[in-house]
Amino acid sequence: MRRLLLIAGCLWATSSLHAQDYGVPVMPLYGDYGHASTAAEGALDGMANVVSAQGSYNLQTSEAAINMTQAQSQEIANRQQYANTYFQMRSQRDAYEAKKHPRPTEEQLVQLAHSEAPKGLPDGSFNKESGKPNWPTLLQYPDFAEQRKVVETLLPKKSANGMLGAQDAQQFTQAVEQMAVTLKRGITKVPPQQYMTAYNYLKQLLYSTCQTQLP
């Protein structure tokens, strides 16, 4: 017993000595680090964390929406600027072309129409004795016999009256146009020079008689 008391006294003396020398407080092995929490406090802390997280999410979502809206606005502005630039350049180009190539006046258009109109048949296109056309070689083929007869019947009326009536002019035009259609069907089977001679003859014959042109 006496021995146990001596041991206890030594331990107490040692503990007191260390406490006096280093000022280290005697603390439990596992402390609570200064805050004790009840169940209610823990619930409030959890709720506060949830609210804070929700607020952060809302803020980030709002910022993302703002950034997207700004990006869309910038894209629209870019497209508008591109469109404005395009039409401005087009307007400048049209103005340049209009200045470089001015539109012809009405008088110039009339002169152009007359210059592009088929010429009348040249001298020697008709037989002086019979008054019948001197048909080019290709138009003398049997394929054109029916239309040649119509033309040769109506030409004397034109010579006598200076013009054909509406019904005769229509019949004359149809006959010449049909000859042109038949001629085109054989374009690959005849010499090019003979084809052009025959086609030009029909074009000039129709224009000199009815003042109309082949389609």
Secondary structure per residue as TSV (DSSP state, phi and psi in degrees):
chain	resnum	aa	ss	phi	psi
A	1	M	-	360.0	-45.8
A	2	R	H	-62.2	-34.4
A	3	R	H	-67.8	-39.4
A	4	L	H	-65.0	-39.5
A	5	L	H	-64.7	-36.3
A	6	L	H	-65.8	-41.7
A	7	I	H	-63.9	-43.7
A	8	A	H	-62.8	-39.1
A	9	G	H	-65.0	-38.1
A	10	C	H	-66.4	-42.5
A	11	L	H	-63.3	-38.7
A	12	W	H	-69.9	-38.9
A	13	A	H	-65.2	-41.5
A	14	T	H	-63.5	-42.9
A	15	S	H	-64.4	-38.9
A	16	S	H	-68.6	-36.7
A	17	L	H	-63.8	-46.2
A	18	H	H	-64.9	-36.9
A	19	A	H	-66.6	-36.2
A	20	Q	H	-75.8	-37.2
A	21	D	H	-73.6	-41.8
A	22	Y	H	-110.8	-8.9
A	23	G	-	62.8	29.2
A	24	V	-	-88.8	119.8
A	25	P	-	-70.6	149.6
A	26	V	-	-84.5	115.1
A	27	M	-	-123.5	154.8
A	28	P	-	-65.5	159.6
A	29	L	S	-63.1	-44.1
A	30	Y	S	-114.7	102.6
A	31	G	-	-89.2	171.3
A	32	D	-	-97.3	5.2
A	33	Y	T	57.0	30.3
A	34	G	T	92.8	-8.3
A	35	H	-	-137.2	124.3
A	36	A	-	-97.4	137.0
A	37	S	-	-122.1	135.2
A	38	T	-	-94.5	174.9
A	39	A	H	-62.8	-38.9
A	40	A	H	-66.6	-42.0
A	41	E	H	-64.1	-39.7
A	42	G	H	-62.4	-40.2
A	43	A	H	-65.3	-41.8
A	44	L	H	-65.3	-40.8
A	45	D	H	-61.4	-42.5
A	46	G	H	-63.3	-41.8
A	47	M	H	-64.5	-39.9
A	48	A	H	-64.0	-39.5
A	49	N	H	-63.4	-40.8
A	50	V	H	-63.5	-45.8
A	51	V	H	-62.3	-41.1
A	52	S	H	-63.7	-42.6
A	53	A	H	-64.3	-41.3
A	54	Q	H	-63.3	-40.4
A	55	G	H	-63.9	-41.9
A	56	S	H	-63.1	-40.7
A	57	Y	H	-63.2	-45.7
A	58	N	H	-62.3	-39.8
A	59	L	H	-64.6	-45.9
A	60	Q	H	-64.8	-39.9
A	61	T	H	-63.2	-42.5
A	62	S	H	-63.3	-43.7
A	63	E	H	-63.6	-39.1
A	64	A	H	-64.6	-41.6
A	65	A	H	-63.6	-40.7
A	66	I	H	-63.6	-43.7
A	67	N	H	-63.3	-40.4
A	68	M	H	-65.1	-42.9
A	69	T	H	-62.4	-42.3
A	70	Q	H	-63.7	-39.2
A	71	A	H	-65.0	-42.4
A	72	Q	H	-64.9	-41.4
A	73	S	H	-62.4	-40.4
A	74	Q	H	-66.1	-38.2
A	75	E	H	-65.1	-43.0
A	76	I	H	-61.7	-43.1
A	77	A	H	-63.0	-39.7
A	78	N	H	-64.2	-42.6
A	79	R	H	-65.1	-40.9
A	80	Q	H	-63.2	-41.9
A	81	Q	H	-64.3	-39.1
A	82	Y	H	-64.1	-44.1
A	83	A	H	-63.4	-44.0
A	84	N	H	-61.7	-42.4
A	85	T	H	-64.5	-41.2
A	86	Y	H	-61.6	-49.9
A	87	F	H	-69.3	-31.4
A	88	Q	H	-66.3	-43.9
A	89	M	H	-66.6	-37.7
A	90	R	H	-65.3	-41.3
A	91	S	H	-62.7	-41.7
A	92	Q	H	-65.2	-39.5
A	93	R	H	-65.8	-43.2
A	94	D	H	-62.1	-40.1
A	95	A	H	-64.3	-40.3
A	96	Y	H	-64.6	-44.4
A	97	E	H	-65.0	-39.6
A	98	A	H	-63.6	-36.6
A	99	K	H	-73.1	-36.5
A	100	K	H	-76.2	-38.2
A	101	H	S	-126.4	80.0
A	102	P	-	-64.4	148.7
A	103	R	-	-67.6	139.2
A	104	P	-	-68.5	151.2
A	105	T	-	-76.5	169.8
A	106	E	H	-61.4	-39.5
A	107	E	H	-63.1	-40.3
A	108	Q	H	-66.0	-37.1
A	109	L	H	-65.0	-40.2
A	110	V	H	-63.7	-43.6
A	111	Q	H	-63.2	-38.7
A	112	L	H	-65.2	-40.9
A	113	A	H	-62.6	-41.6
A	114	H	H	-68.1	-36.3
A	115	S	H	-70.2	-30.4
A	116	E	H	-89.7	-8.3
A	117	A	S	-68.6	145.9
A	118	P	-	-60.0	144.8
A	119	K	-	-79.5	159.4
A	120	G	-	-69.1	166.3
A	121	L	-	-64.2	136.5
A	122	P	-	-72.2	168.5
A	123	D	T	-59.7	144.0
A	124	G	T	91.2	1.5
A	125	S	S	-78.1	-16.1
A	126	F	B	-125.9	149.2
A	127	N	-	-74.6	124.1
A	128	K	T	-66.8	-28.8
A	129	E	T	-83.7	-48.4
A	130	S	T	-90.7	-22.1
A	131	G	-	78.2	4.1
A	132	K	-	-83.8	153.8
A	133	P	B	-63.7	144.7
A	134	N	-	-87.0	84.7
A	135	W	-	-63.3	138.4
A	136	P	-	-60.8	164.6
A	137	T	T	-54.2	-49.3
A	138	L	G	-64.1	-34.6
A	139	L	G	-78.4	-2.1
A	140	Q	G	-89.9	-2.8
A	141	Y	S	-68.9	154.4
A	142	P	G	-59.1	-24.5
A	143	D	G	-58.9	-24.4
A	144	F	G	-105.2	6.9
A	145	A	H	-59.8	-45.2
A	146	E	H	-64.3	-44.6
A	147	Q	H	-69.6	-35.4
A	148	R	H	-61.0	-39.3
A	149	K	H	-63.4	-41.4
A	150	V	H	-62.4	-48.2
A	151	V	H	-60.8	-45.9
A	152	E	H	-68.0	-23.4
A	153	T	H	-78.3	-34.5
A	154	L	H	-88.7	-22.9
A	155	L	H	-62.0	-39.1
A	156	P	H	-60.8	-34.0
A	157	K	H	-63.3	-40.7
A	158	K	H	-62.5	-42.1
A	159	S	H	-67.4	-36.6
A	160	A	H	-75.8	-39.5
A	161	N	H	-103.8	-8.7
A	162	G	S	83.6	-12.4
A	163	M	S	-165.3	164.7
A	164	L	-	-99.4	147.3
A	165	G	-	-68.3	171.0
A	166	A	H	-58.5	-45.4
A	167	Q	H	-68.4	-42.4
A	168	D	H	-66.5	-39.1
A	169	A	H	-63.5	-39.0
A	170	Q	H	-65.7	-42.3
A	171	Q	H	-65.8	-40.9
A	172	F	H	-62.7	-45.8
A	173	T	H	-61.3	-44.7
A	174	Q	H	-62.0	-38.1
A	175	A	H	-66.2	-44.2
A	176	V	H	-67.9	-41.5
A	177	E	H	-63.4	-38.2
A	178	Q	H	-65.9	-37.1
A	179	M	H	-63.3	-38.9
A	180	A	H	-66.3	-39.2
A	181	V	H	-63.6	-46.1
A	182	T	H	-62.1	-39.1
A	183	L	H	-63.1	-41.8
A	184	K	H	-66.5	-30.3
A	185	R	H	-62.9	-29.0
A	186	G	T	-105.3	22.1
A	187	I	T	-61.4	-30.8
A	188	T	T	-85.1	-5.2
A	189	K	T	-107.5	-2.4
A	190	V	S	-125.2	159.1
A	191	P	-	-62.5	137.9
A	192	P	H	-56.1	-40.7
A	193	Q	H	-64.8	-40.7
A	194	Q	H	-67.7	-36.4
A	195	Y	H	-63.2	-47.0
A	196	M	H	-65.2	-37.0
A	197	T	H	-63.2	-44.1
A	198	A	H	-67.8	-42.8
A	199	Y	H	-66.3	-43.8
A	200	N	H	-63.6	-35.0
A	201	Y	H	-63.2	-45.3
A	202	L	H	-63.9	-41.0
A	203	K	H	-63.3	-44.4
A	204	Q	H	-71.2	-36.6
A	205	L	H	-63.4	-44.0
A	206	L	H	-67.2	-43.0
A	207	Y	H	-68.1	-42.3
A	208	S	H	-69.4	-21.8
A	209	T	H	-97.5	-43.7
A	210	C	H	-118.8	0.3
A	211	Q	S	58.2	32.2
A	212	T	-	-124.8	167.3
A	213	Q	-	-120.7	156.0
A	214	L	-	-67.3	142.0
A	215	P	-	-68.9	360.0
